[in-house]
Structure formats: C-alpha cells, structure tokens
C-alpha cells in the first residue's frame, strides 16, 4: 500500500472513530487533509465531486475490509452520515487457555540468550496483566527440561535486523571446505534454527543465486550496505530443506564409501548397510543427495568414496581446493 493512501485511510479511520455524531461526506471532505488537497476549492480539479465520491467509497470499503465497523446513519436533514463507534470496534478481552499460555511463556523463554530477552519479558508481563495465568508451567509437566533456541553467534542480531528492514549486508564467510573466508554480499531473507544451528537464507549478489549460510561460519562483523534489494524475496523460504539437502537427508540415490573403523559415527547412523572389510576399514552404503560431497570432505582421510564416480570426483575436487588454499 502506498504511504499516501495509508495515511489517508488512517486519518479517515481516526475521524470516524473520534466523532460523537455521524459525519456527512461533505464534512469528511472538508476535515481530512488528503481530501482537501485533492478536491478542495481552488485546486483546479475538474469533476471533483465524482472523483471524491469514488475515492471515498474505495477508502470506506478498504477500511471495512481491514475490519473497521462503519455505520451509515441518515440525519434529520436527509443526509447520510458515517461514524465508527468505539464499542463496536474494540478488541475482545484476551482469553488464553492453558496450552496457549504455555506457548507464550515458552516463546519468551527461548529468546533469553539474545538481546530480545528484554522485549520478550516486557511483552509477557503485559499479557499477564491482561489475564495470562501466572501459574502456567511453560514446559508442561516436564519443567526440568527447558527447551531453548541457542543464540551464541554475534552475527544473529544484525542479520535479524537486516532481514526485518530488508537491508543488504556484507560479511566474511568461511565454507567448510575452504581454508580462508571470502567476503559475501547478501540480501538477507530469513533466519532459521535447525538442529541447534542458525542459518541465513538470502540472495548472494556475487553469485547471482539463492544461498544459505551457517552463522557459525561467519567471521568478523556483519556490515550494512545501502541500496534496495535487487532480487524478489520468495513467499516461502525453504531453509531447512536446503540444509537437509546438504546433509544428504533428501536423497534419491545411494553411494558406497569406505570408512575407517571407529570413525564417522554420523555416517554410520545414516548407513543402510555396513560391511567389515578388515585392515581397519568398513564399507558403507549411504543415501546420496545434493551436498553429500561437502559433508564427506569434513571427515578427511577417514573416508574414501567408491561410487558413484561423480561423487568421488566432487570429493576429490573439494579436497584439492582445500590443499591449494
């Protein structure tokens, strides 16, 4: 919605809510600045009555669509007046059941490690003043288990604000297979926590593609950049699906690898079959999906890819890149 229209609708709503008697179109036209500027005397507008009537009807319909209850009343002079009674537009009292109250209590707790803790605590106090039960256990019957969303990374807060304000950022990022960090210029879309780690999804300007970054691999400060976004923000940002693909959890094939005995327990947990080869090695069959090569590289000399050939080649390329770095 354009700023001018939003301001006009706000002024119209305040005028209708503030009046003690129904106001006619003429009175509203003379009271609201946007109407006066567009349709007032001396502005040179032609057909101003018809134009005003069309704009007013659109504005009135927009306010009703937003939930404002506008009454239409005929006064003694036969004119139609409009008003929005406060008692008809008052929000109902807050009523929360035990589960809803517990969810709100937990929501305030999970942010306790970030600077948002103060705002969350203040919001919780206001809700309790409005009727949130004091004796609700936010953790149900298992109060000893306190679920939290960890926020240890210094990059979290500036990235959260950048996502909110739609502000481009720059930061140094070290990939799992790189020896040194590289600077990235990103249009941040969303932050999401997955299995104890925070990830940022956004548009990588240097690569002209969507990317997901793990916050623990961001080094140094996150720096704000001026200017608008150059890429459209998608309606749905699939952070978890992307990260799951990296970890080989979205797989449509199988890969055979040799794994050193006693090493690579995360790989063993995903294996569909394990066979002892002797001489300190086992053979595993594991799900193969996008990003598996990057994950296997993290195990270094403890893993040897047997097949498919394309996966073996990708792992070798990544190891050579690390060696050169």
C-alpha positions, 0 to 999 in steps of 0.5 A, a space after each residue: 500500500 502506498 504511504 499516501 493512501 495509508 495515511 489517508 485511510 488512517 486519518 479517515 479511520 481516526 475521524 470516524 472513530 473520534 466523532 460523537 455524531 455521524 459525519 456527512 461526506 461533505 464534512 469528511 471532505 472538508 476535515 481530512 487533509 488528503 481530501 482537501 488537497 485533492 478536491 478542495 476549492 481552488 485546486 483546479 480539479 475538474 469533476 471533483 465531486 465524482 472523483 471524491 465520491 469514488 475515492 471515498 467509497 474505495 477508502 470506506 470499503 478498504 477500511 471495512 475490509 481491514 475490519 473497521 465497523 462503519 455505520 451509515 446513519 441518515 440525519 434529520 436533514 436527509 443526509 447520510 452520515 458515517 461514524 465508527 463507534 468505539 464499542 463496536 470496534 474494540 478488541 475482545 478481552 484476551 482469553 488464553 487457555 492453558 496450552 496457549 499460555 504455555 506457548 507464550 511463556 515458552 516463546 519468551 523463554 527461548 529468546 533469553 540468550 539474545 538481546 530480545 530477552 528484554 522485549 520478550 519479558 516486557 511483552 509477557 508481563 503485559 499479557 499477564 496483566 491482561 489475564 495470562 495465568 501466572 501459574 502456567 508451567 511453560 514446559 508442561 509437566 516436564 519443567 526440568 527440561 527447558 527447551 531453548 533456541 541457542 543464540 551464541 553467534 554475534 552475527 544473529 542480531 544484525 542479520 535479524 535486523 537486516 532481514 526485518 528492514 530488508 537491508 543488504 549486508 556484507 560479511 566474511 564467510 568461511 565454507 567448510 571446505 575452504 581454508 580462508 573466508 571470502 567476503 559475501 554480499 547478501 540480501 538477507 531473507 530469513 533466519 532459521 534454527 535447525 538442529 541447534 544451528 542458525 542459518 541465513 537464507 538470502 540472495 548472494 549478489 556475487 553469485 547471482 543465486 539463492 544461498 544459505 549460510 551457517 552463522 557459525 561460519 561467519 567471521 568478523 562483523 556483519 556490515 550494512 550496505 545501502 541500496 534496495 534489494 535487487 532480487 524478489 524475496 520468495 513467499 516461502 523460504 525453504 531453509 531447512 530443506 536446503 540444509 537437509 539437502 546438504 546433509 544428504 537427508 533428501 536423497 534419491 540415490 545411494 553411494 558406497 564409501 569406505 570408512 575407517 573403523 571407529 570413525 564417522 559415527 554420523 555416517 554410520 547412523 545414516 548407513 543402510 548397510 555396513 560391511 567389515 572389510 578388515 585392515 581397519 576399514 568398513 564399507 558403507 552404503 549411504 543415501 546420496 543427495 545434493 551436498 553429500 560431497 561437502 559433508 564427506 570432505 569434513 571427515 578427511 582421510 577417514 573416508 574414501 568414496 567408491 561410487 558413484 564416480 561423480 561423487 568421488 570426483 566432487 570429493 576429490 575436487 573439494 579436497 584439492 581446493 582445500 590443499 591449494 588454499 
